[in-house]
């Protein structure tokens, strides 16, 4: 897999939501999070600036979920339920984009993915500072 991909197209499962994204640092930014929502969602996200994300279709199908501090905005298709991207709490000038929605990419293409400590979010007063790594998720395929 080419980790230096600069841009690609993506879509939800049913294809109602379609987008084009310019990645900030290719797939080098791939990560997961262990906060309550991300634990259940289980997606790997990569980074894009807000102006690097273009919604091509499906504005009417896109729904938003917010919780806790209401800072992050999690977007998903209201038809098929697939999470496509979110505006980050840690950096509101960026989107996290679900790699499983990107054309030709699978979450299982990543052998290791760092897991950020969203339980102790860096934006919380008692945890102010840089994001901490909580662990690493590994995928080891059988031959």
Secondary structure, DSSP 8 states (H G I E B T S, - for coil): --TT--EEEEE-SSSSSEEEEE-SSGGGG-EEE-SHHHHHH---EEEEEGGGEEEEE-TTTEEEE--TTS--EEEEETTT--EEEEE-SS-TTEEEEEGGGBTT--GGG-SEEEEE--TT-TTSGGG-SS--EEEEEE-----
